[in-house]
Amino acid sequence: MKILKKVLCVVIPVLIIVGAFLGAVGAGVFNKYTFTVDAEKKGNVLSNTVSNVNIWSIEGNPFVNAQINEENNIFEFVEYVQFMQCSGGTEARDLFKDPLDKTVLDDYDFTVLIENCRGIVNIGAKPMLKLGSVPLKYSKNATTEHGFGMNPYPPDDYDVYYDYIYALGKALVDEFGKEEVLSWRFGVMTEYENADWFITEGEDPDKTAEAYCKLYDYTVEALIDAIGKDVFVGAHSMTVTEGLWDEEIFIKHCAEGKNYKTGKTGTRLCYLSASFYDYSPEEYTTGKTLPETVDYIRDIAEKYGFNDLIYGIDEGRLLVGTTSGKDSDELLTRTVGYLYQAAYNARLTKQMFVNNIDYFSAWSYLSGGFFGGNPTVSYHFAKRAYEMAGSTLVETKADKKGIIFGGEVDAVSAFNEEDNTLHIMAYNFKNTLEYNTEAELTFNVNVPQLKDGEAQLTVYKIDDNCNYFDEWVADREAYGIGDECFAWSPDDPEIDNTVTLSDENARKIYFDELREKYGECSVLEPQKETVTVKDGKITLDITLGGHEVVFYEITQ
């Protein structure tokens, strides 16, 4: 009898849950979601979360004489281009006439940096220069056989290093003018607490933290002396997972520590950024969530009196794909070409909007990178998300939620007082590439800012109708372009790049027969209609397929 009671205690709740689910399915409500949007209840002003892109190296002069893509211009929303570790760490990155001649320490040659910065300025954006990696001839232990293939060691003589950074800053001012360079951004290292990027001999955590704080102080003071006291500078930590030492050591040093260069208290700090990577399209990170990642460094900063910093993500999204090329399963752009990416981006962007995170830097938006090729779903998403920048977050509540197992159907809204426009973004996401369950969404909108009568509704629905990648997947099968034709993961959308599609015959097929066609498959066509506003109320209905995203714009 006792055994029977135990069995019933387990079975009955399960039967109740199953019965409720079957009842919901039978009633046709398992996939129905209802949201209330109240534009009277306001929150924070939204930042341009897509304002940054980053590039691994300026070797080969990628921005010299760069021409924007007129049809798909990412610089309509991109404001800053981050040059990763652009002042040292390898022979190609060290800015000298002879990077390997240790008998001459001041044979500076900033030509490649200046020319690429000129290219960025010419296309209407601003450089964001990551400094800090130490030139090979400045470290006795210098090696490129560590971590990311760059010298991880501090300089032997910090004054020699200071002179180098000062000369770099002065060269930029001489070329572009002080006012222009003060509008740029500077960073000191990438993932400063990551032992793959920066260590002292023996990888002692305390000594490494001390060395980084000293490196930061000398770098910042050189920039201040060369460019001006208002130079915008900060630091990028890993944070999403544990590093060699804790970020609090550095942030506390900036607030109340003795400056290693000036001897005064504290060091200039304008922003803090981190990395955020999920592992793959089917596996979240085992580390912190995106809000937890930023909150960790923000809470420390505010603890020490830094209350007005900018917070962003300087690299991230997805590390690897679900399939591997012949060399690696890594994703070149840290994104996939599947529609999944649009909903994944929407999910993270909502987290950024509601948690006051300023930006998330991207590696690419087009099939050819920044300038060439066809737009990815990430491009379409970024362009629409940019339109929400400057608007004020308004309350969006889920009144009724369906029960799509593993699904995440959600929305976020904002109102722009300047152009009298309500923006709503909604998405239907599940953390798997194979997801096609539809969700039916209803929005009950209260927007008293709009007068009774007609309003203009514009609907941007990001689905596979504006995505070339589903055609590419089908064409790969038809043409026999297997995974072995790729160097890195075939899931990546930057097909033009040889790191993705590497096989010569496959590339010929792609460029000669397919690429132009994909342009026609990549157009996002908005739908325009009028809606009736009565007593400040509007009702909207839409069905979103798996991983589809919608942006509404309602204005008068």
N, C-alpha and C positions, 0 to 999 in steps of 0.2 A: 504493500500500500504506500509506504514512504517513497519507494522508487517511482510508482505511478504518479504521485503528487509532484515529484521533482520534474518528471517528464512533462506533465501538464503545465507546470510553471514556465517551462521553456517553449513548448509548442503553442500554447494559447496566444501569447503576445505576438509570435511570428505569424500565426493565422490572422490575427487582427490587422497587422501591418500589411500582409499580402492582400487581405480582403479590402482594406482601404485603398490600396494601390489599384487593384482590379476595378474597384468601384469608380475610382477617378478616371481610369482608362475608359471604362464603359460610359461614363458621363461625358467624356471628351474634354476633361479639364486638366489632365495631367501635364499638359504643355501650355497652359494659359497663365499669363503673368499680367498683373495690373499695377501700374505705377501712378502715383500722384506727384505732380510737379507744381510747386508753389513758389512763384517768382517774387512773392512778398517776403519770404524768409531767405535772407541773404547771408553769404559767408565771405570767404576770402576772394581777392581778385586773382584770376588765373594767369600764370606765366606762359610764355611760349615754350612749351615742353619739348619742341622739336628744333630748338635754336642752334644745336651743336652737331657737328660731324667730326670724326677723327680719322686721321690717316697714319698708318704705321711708319712710313718713311717718306722723306722728300727726295730720296735718291732717284735720279732720273728726271728731276724737275717736273713733277706732275702738274704744277700750277703755272709754269712759265708759258705765257701766251695761251692760257686756257680760255676756251670759248664756252659760254653757257649753253645749255640745251634749251633753245627757244620754246619748243613745244612742251617740255617738261623741266622747268627751271627750278631746281631744288633751292636756289638762293632767293626765291620768293619768301621762304620761311627760315632758311638757315642763316644765322647771323655770325657764327663763329666756326672757324676751321681749326681743329686741334692738331698740331704737329707733335707727334709722340716722340719724346726724348730727342729733340732736334739739335742739341748742343754738345753731344758727346756720347761715348760709350763704345764706339766702333771706329775703325779707320774711316768709313764713309761718313759717319756722323760728326766726327771731330773736325772742327772748323779751323783748320790750319793749312798752310801751304804744304807742309810735310808732317802729317799726323804721327809718324813713327820716329821722328828725329827728337830724341829726348835731350839733346844738347841745346836745342833752341825751344824755349817755352812760350814765346810771344810772337810767333810767325802767323798771326791770325789771318784767316781768309773767310769772311762772312758772305761771300758772293752768293753761294747756293741758297742760303737762308734769305738773304735780301731779295733775290730774284723771285723766290716762291712766295714770299710775303707780298711782293709787288703784284703778283698774279691774283692773290686773294683780295687785295684792296681794289684792284681793277674790276673785279666782278661784283663788288659791292658788299663784301663781307669783311670780317675782322679776323686776324690771326689770334690764335690762343696757343702760346708757345710753352711746351713742357720742357723745362730745363732741368738740370740737376745731375743727370748721368755724367760721370766724370771722364774727361778725355783720357785715352790710354796712357799718354806720356806724363800724366799728372799723378799716376798711382804706381807705386813700386810693385804691387801685387796684381796689376791689371791683367785681366783675362777676358776672353770672349767665349770661353768654354763653360759657361755657367748660366743657368736659368734661361733667359730670353736671348742669349747670345750677345750680351752687352756687359761692359765692365761694371761689376756690382760694388766696387770698392770706393771709399772716400779718397779725397786728394791727400797727398803727402804734405803739402803746404797749402793751407786754406787761403793765404794771401795771394799766392800765384793764381789760384782758382778764382778769387775775387777779381783780380785784374782782368781775367779772361771774360767773365760775365759783365764786368763794367764796360770793357771794350765792345762787347756784343751790343749792349744797350745803347752805347754812344753811337755805334755805327747805324743802328736803326733810327735814332733821332736825327742823325746827320742826313740820312736818306729820305725819311718820311716826315720829319718835323715832330717836335715834342707833343703838340696837341693831338696829332694823329696817333702816335704810339701810346699816349695815355688812354686812348679809347680801346686799346687791345687788352688781352688778358694773358697772364703768365702763371705757370705752375712750377712747382719744384718736385720733380720725380713723378713717376707712375707707381701707384700702390706702394707707398713709401715703407710700410711695415711688412711687405712681402719679401721674404728672404731670397726669392729668385731675382729680385730687382736691386736690393741694396743690403749689404752686410759689412761688418768689419771682420778682420781675421779671426777665425775660430767661431764665427757666427754667434757671438755672445749677445743676448737680447739687450741687456742694459748698455753695453758699449755701442751697439748698433743704434739704439735709440738716441744716445748722446751724440753720436756722429751725425745722425740725420738732422737733429736740431741745430747742430753747428753748421751743417751744409745749408740748411734753410736760412739761417741768420745771415750767412755770408752772401748767399744768392740774393736775398731780398734787399740787403743793404747796397749791393752792387747795382741793382735795378733802381733803387731810390736815388742813389748818387748820380746815375747816368740819365735817368728818365724823369724823375721827379717824385716827390713824397706821396703823390696820389696814385702811383702805379697800382694797378689791380693785380693782386697776387694771392695765391693760396696753395692748397695741397690736396692731393688725391690719394686716398687710402683704399685698401682692399675691402675690409670691414664685413662684407657678406659672409666670409669665413674668417677664421682666426689667423692672424699673422704672427710674426716672430715676437712682436712686442705690442703693447697696447697703445691705441691712438691717444688716450688721455695724457700720456707722457708728453707728447708733442703739443697738444692743444693747451695744456696747463703751462708748458714752457712759453708759448706765444703770449699767454695772458700775464704771467707773473714771474717767469724765469729771467735769469740774467742773460742778456743778449751776448752771444759769443763774439760778435764783431764790434758792437758799440759799447758794451759794458753797461748799458742802460737796462731798464726793466721792460721786458716784452718785445714782441716783433709784430710787424704789420701782417694782418690776416684778413682777407676779404671774402674768401669762399672756402668751403670744404666740399669735396666730392668723394664718391666711392665707386666701386664696381658692383654690378649686380648681374650675375649669370645664373639662369636655370641650366640644368645639365643638357636636356634634350626636349623635343616636342612631346615627349611622353614621361618625362621625369623632372620634377621640380628640384631645386637646390636642397641640399640637406642643411644649408646654412640659414641665415636670416631671410625673412621676406623683404620685399622692396621697402615698405614703410619701416620695418624694424632696422634695416640697414641704415637708412638716413636718420631715423630717430636716435640711433646709438650715438652718432657723432654730434647730432644737434643737441641732445641732452647734455653731453659733456661740454660743448661750447657754451651753452647758456648757463651752465653751472659756474663757468669762469668769466661770465660777463659779456660774452660775444652774442649779442641779441639781434644783430641785423646782417648776418652773413647770408650769402647765396648758397643754396644746397643743390647739388646735381649728381647725376650718374655719368661718369666719364667714359665708361665702356661697359658692354654687356649684352644681354638678352639670352641667346642660346649657344652653348659651346659646341655641341655636336649634332649631327643629323641622325636619322634612323637608318640611313644607308651609308656605306663607305666607298670612297674612291680607292684607287690603287695605292695611294700613299697614306691616307688619313680619313677619318670620319668627321674631322673638324669642319665647321661651317665657316667659309671665308668671311662672310658679312655678318656672322652671328645671327642670321635670320634664315628662314626657309621661304621658298617661293609659293608654297601652298596657301590657300585661303586662311588656314589656321593662323598664319602670322598676323592677319588683320585683327582677328578677335583677341589674340594674345596681346597685341599692342594696345587695343582698347582696354583690356583688363588692367594692364599696368598704368595706362594713362589715367584711368579713373582713380587708381590708388594715388597717383601723383597729384591730381587735382584736389582730392579731399585731404591730402596730407601735406600740402604746401611744399611740394618738391619742384624745383624750378625747371630742370631740364633732364633729358636722357639722351646722351650723344649716340649717334648712329655711325656705322661703318660704310653704309651705302644705301642708295635709294633707287638706282636704275640698273638695268641689266649690264650696263657698261661702267658702273661706278657713280661718279658725281656728274659727269658731263655727257656721256654717250649712252645709247641703248634705249630700251623701252621701260616705262614706269612699272615698278613692282606694286603689290598691294600695300607695302609699307609706305611707298610714295603717296598713294591715294589717301591713305590714312593720315599721314603727316600733314598733307595739304589741308585736309578738313579740320584736323585738330588745331592747326595754326589759327584758323578762323575763330576759335574760342578764346584765344589769348586776349587778355585785357577785359574780358567779361567777368562778371561777378557770379560766383557759385551760388546756386539757389537750391532749395531743398528738393530732393527727389527720393520718395519713399516707395518701397515695394509693399503694396497693400495685400496682394495675393500672389503667392509663388506656386508655380507648378512643381512637379516632382520628377523632372528629368534626372535620372541617377547620374551623378558625376558632372552634370551640366551646371554652368554658371551663366544665368541670364540676368543682366543688370543694366543700369543706365545712370547717367549723370547729366546735369543741366546747368546752364549759366545764362545770365541776361546781360546784354551789352547796352548800357544807357546811351552811349554816343550815337549808335545807329538804330536804337530801339528794336533790337533783335533778340529773340529767345533761341538759344541753341540747346538741342538735346542729342546726346550720343547714347546709343544702346547696342548691345552685342549679345550673341549666343555662342558661348565658348565651352569647350571640354578639352581637357589636356590629353588629346590623342589626335592624330591626323585623320583617323577614320571616324568621322562624326557627321551624321546627316539628319539628325532629329530636328524637326521644325519646332519653333516656339512662337506662340501667338501673343503679341504684346498689345496692351491698351494703355494709353496715357491720358489721364484726366488732368488737364492743365489749367492752373489758375494764374493768369497773367494780366492783372489789372492795368499794367502799363500800356496795353493795347486797347484802343477804343472799340466799342461795339460796331460791328459791320464786317467787312471783308478784310482778310489779311493774306499776305503772300506766303505760301508754304513752298519751300524748296527741299527736296528729298534726295540725298546722296546715299545710295545703297551700294556698299562694297561687297560684291559677290564674284563668282567666277566669270561673270560676263565682262568684267574689267580686269581679268587676270590672265596673262599669257601662259602661266605655268601649267595649267591643266592641259592646254593644247600641247605644250612641250612634252609633258609626260606621255601623252598619247603618241606624239610623233616619235619620241625615242623608241617606243615599242615597234612602231611601224617601220622605222629605218634601222632597227637593230643597234641602237646606241646604248650599250650596256654600261654598268657601273665602272667597268675597267677603262672606259673612255674618259674618266674624270680623275684628277689628282686628289682633290678633297671631296667632301660629301656632295653627291649629285642633288641633294635636297636644296642646295643654295641657289638663289635666283640670279646671281651675277654670272650668267652664262658666258658673257663675252670674255671673261678673264680666264687665262690658261691655268690658273690654280684650280678653277672649277672644271671647265671643259678643256681637256688637254690633248685629246687625240686629234691628229691633223685631219684625218678624213671626216671625223664627226664635226669638226669645226668648219670644214668646207661646206658640208651639208647645211649646218646651222646658218652660216652667213649667206650662202648662195640661195637657199631655198626657203628658209623658215623665218629668219629674223624680221624681215619686212612685214610678213604676215602677222607676226606677233604684235606689231604696232597697232594693227586694227583690232586685235583682241584685248587691248590694254586701255581702252578709252572708258572713262567714267562719265556717263551721261546723267546729269541731274534731271529730276522730274519736277516740274513746276505746276502748281495749282493754287486755287484760292480756298480758304477755309473761313467759316463764319465764327466771329467772336461775339458771344452774348454774355453780358455781365462779367466780362473778363475771363470767360471759360471757353476752352477748346477741348475736343476729344479727338485723339489720333489712334489709329489701329494699323498694325503691320504684322506680317509673318516673316520671321527671320529663319532661314535655313541654318544648318550647322556651320558655325564660324563666320556667319555673315554679320556685318556691322552696318548700322544706319546712322546718318547725321541728319537731323532736322534743323532748318533755319526758318523761323517764323517772324515776319516783320510787316510793318505798315509804312 
